[in-house]
Amino acid sequence: DKNLTGSAKLESLLDIIESLGDSKAVVFCFYRDMVELISSYLFSKKIPNLCIHGEMKVKPTDVIQRFTPESKYKVLISTDILKEGHDLLAANYIINFDIEAYISRLNLKKLCKGD
């Protein structure tokens, strides 16, 4: 449903992430507040995740180095700080939580492995 908002949208995201099995996903959001909200929500549901946005003191490369195929983290949540120039090889899926903000900016071949 295109009109999902608030908790229904978070619940739909959780359903998608749970359906991925052992695969890993990167979730892009438009606002840092949403990055933090999604991260907290997923932690409350026992889904290990990492998050990054421009207001954090950690470097994007430090977060990416922790998001490996072997790591316990299933999801990486980010603003557009990771939109270009970063290899997200652990990611099997890209989820655009705020799709209208990122659909034209992402080059998925550069962001994650793909066939």
Long-range contacts (C-beta under 8 A, 24 or more apart in sequence): 9-97, 10-37, 10-38, 10-41, 13-38, 13-95, 13-97, 14-41, 14-42, 14-45, 14-47, 16-95, 17-42, 17-47, 17-74, 17-75, 17-95, 18-47, 20-74, 20-92, 20-93, 23-92, 23-93, 24-67, 24-69, 24-73, 24-74, 24-75, 24-76, 24-90, 24-91, 24-92, 24-93, 25-74, 25-75, 25-76, 25-91, 25-92, 25-93, 25-94, 25-95, 26-75, 26-76, 26-77, 26-78, 26-82, 26-88, 26-91, 26-93, 26-94, 26-95, 26-111, 26-112, 27-75, 27-76, 27-77, 27-78, 27-95, 27-96, 27-97, 28-78, 28-79, 28-80, 28-82, 28-83, 28-94, 28-95, 28-96, 28-97, 28-98, 28-101, 28-102, 28-106, 29-77, 29-78, 29-79, 29-97, 29-98, 30-79, 30-80, 30-97, 30-98, 30-101, 30-102, 31-79, 31-98, 32-79, 34-97, 34-98, 35-77, 35-78, 35-79, 38-77, 38-97, 39-77, 42-75, 42-77, 47-74, 47-75, 48-72, 48-73, 48-74, 48-75, 49-73, 49-74, 49-75, 49-76, 49-77, 50-75, 50-76, 50-77, 51-76, 51-77, 51-78, 52-76, 52-77, 52-78, 52-79, 52-81, 52-82, 53-78, 53-79, 53-81, 54-79, 54-81, 60-86, 61-86, 64-88, 67-91, 80-105, 82-111, 84-110, 86-111, 87-111, 88-112, 89-113
